[in-house]
Amino acid sequence: MLDPDKFGTLTGAHRIWSIAAIHGETQRLRDLHAVLAERLQPRDRVVYLGNYLGHGSDIIGTVDELIAFRRELLSVPGMMPQDVVFLRGAQEEMWQKLLQLQLAMNPPEVLTWMMERGVVATIKAYGGAAGDGLASARGGTVTLTRWTSSLRYNMYGHPGHRELITQLKRACVTQDGALLFVHAGIDPERPLDTQRDAFWWSPGGFADLKEPFGNFRLVVRGFDPDHGGVQVGAYTATLDGGCGSGGPLVACCFDPSGQILDQIEA
């Protein structure tokens, strides 16, 4: 049994819509949602594969749109809260770690590493400045705690943002164990419930998986560091079209066996 606080489980799914990394591209997300709303069928389920934050120019609008569309989905007869799953991406993982940066061994080094990987846009979105963060990190625990607390306070000022960010799942499975949805990858040498950082910082070789991972027929990820578009192999599928880096936002619809039935690009 997987911990329901960490893993989503889709039950009774007729089809599963999976949305790739968004990276603060609100208009692309709105356009995709508009098409998706027209194509939804009874017993469809929806999985967002992480990286809602980071890189893009409208992170606040993106999270607002995710919250609003979830509310719209839950108004569909038969749709339950557990039928819409949000995974934690690398950007959300960094953001949660950043809000506790004062606990890190070397805060300036950790913050610099995060800034090089896209967290600057999220800091700005929630009213902060990366330069102030670095100065605070060098200034000591009290100064740094004051800075991270201001970011947390600003995030709490946006209705629903705290709830969404703090309730993200590490991965999602279908009830029959056929499909596994992750953010960036897996370590094939480790069991599902011990993957930890492998979900966000893929150890590599995902697309070259030579055998099924556990009993799963297909592992689907929403972020590819190379933004290589939709790629489907024997045991894996990658959906990243490069949203946030000039490419489209991609959503694919899978049947319970892992076949792609439909695709949206916005």
Secondary structure in CASP SS format (residue, H / E / C, confidence):
PFRMAT SS
TARGET T0000
AUTHOR 0000-0000-0000
METHOD secondary structure of the structure
MODEL  1
M C 1.00
L C 1.00
D C 1.00
P C 1.00
D C 1.00
K C 1.00
F E 1.00
G E 1.00
T E 1.00
L E 1.00
T C 1.00
G C 1.00
A C 1.00
H C 1.00
R E 1.00
I E 1.00
W E 1.00
S E 1.00
I E 1.00
A C 1.00
A C 1.00
I C 1.00
H C 1.00
G C 1.00
E C 1.00
T H 1.00
Q H 1.00
R H 1.00
L H 1.00
R H 1.00
D H 1.00
L H 1.00
H H 1.00
A H 1.00
V H 1.00
L H 1.00
A H 1.00
E H 1.00
R H 1.00
L C 1.00
Q C 1.00
P C 1.00
R C 1.00
D E 1.00
R E 1.00
V E 1.00
V E 1.00
Y E 1.00
L C 1.00
G C 1.00
N C 1.00
Y C 1.00
L C 1.00
G C 1.00
H C 1.00
G C 1.00
S C 1.00
D C 1.00
I H 1.00
I H 1.00
G H 1.00
T H 1.00
V H 1.00
D H 1.00
E H 1.00
L H 1.00
I H 1.00
A H 1.00
F H 1.00
R H 1.00
R H 1.00
E H 1.00
L H 1.00
L C 1.00
S C 1.00
V C 1.00
P C 1.00
G C 1.00
M C 1.00
M C 1.00
P H 1.00
Q H 1.00
D H 1.00
V E 1.00
V E 1.00
F E 1.00
L E 1.00
R C 1.00
G C 1.00
A H 1.00
Q H 1.00
E H 1.00
E H 1.00
M H 1.00
W H 1.00
Q H 1.00
K H 1.00
L H 1.00
L C 1.00
Q C 1.00
L H 1.00
Q H 1.00
L H 1.00
A C 1.00
M C 1.00
N C 1.00
P H 1.00
P H 1.00
E H 1.00
V H 1.00
L H 1.00
T H 1.00
W H 1.00
M H 1.00
M H 1.00
E C 1.00
R C 1.00
G C 1.00
V H 1.00
V H 1.00
A H 1.00
T H 1.00
I H 1.00
K H 1.00
A H 1.00
Y C 1.00
G C 1.00
G C 1.00
A C 1.00
A H 1.00
G H 1.00
D H 1.00
G H 1.00
L H 1.00
A H 1.00
S H 1.00
A H 1.00
R H 1.00
G H 1.00
G C 1.00
T H 1.00
V H 1.00
T H 1.00
L H 1.00
T H 1.00
R H 1.00
W H 1.00
T H 1.00
S H 1.00
S H 1.00
L H 1.00
R H 1.00
Y H 1.00
N H 1.00
M H 1.00
Y H 1.00
G C 1.00
H C 1.00
P C 1.00
G C 1.00
H H 1.00
R H 1.00
E H 1.00
L H 1.00
I H 1.00
T H 1.00
Q C 1.00
L C 1.00
K E 1.00
R C 1.00
A E 1.00
C E 1.00
V E 1.00
T E 1.00
Q C 1.00
D C 1.00
G C 1.00
A C 1.00
L E 1.00
L E 1.00
F E 1.00
V E 1.00
H C 1.00
A C 1.00
G C 1.00
I C 1.00
D C 1.00
P C 1.00
E C 1.00
R C 1.00
P C 1.00
L H 1.00
D H 1.00
T H 1.00
Q C 1.00
R H 1.00
D H 1.00
A H 1.00
F H 1.00
W C 1.00
W C 1.00
S C 1.00
P C 1.00
G C 1.00
G C 1.00
F H 1.00
A H 1.00
D H 1.00
L C 1.00
K C 1.00
E C 1.00
P C 1.00
F C 1.00
G C 1.00
N C 1.00
F C 1.00
R C 1.00
L E 1.00
V E 1.00
V E 1.00
R E 1.00
G C 1.00
F C 1.00
D C 1.00
P C 1.00
D C 1.00
H C 1.00
G C 1.00
G C 1.00
V C 1.00
Q E 1.00
V E 1.00
G C 1.00
A C 1.00
Y C 1.00
T E 1.00
A E 1.00
T E 1.00
L C 1.00
D C 1.00
G C 1.00
G C 1.00
C C 1.00
G C 1.00
S C 1.00
G C 1.00
G C 1.00
P C 1.00
L C 1.00
V E 1.00
A E 1.00
C E 1.00
C E 1.00
F E 1.00
D C 1.00
P C 1.00
S C 1.00
G C 1.00
Q C 1.00
I E 1.00
L E 1.00
D E 1.00
Q E 1.00
I E 1.00
E E 1.00
A C 1.00
END
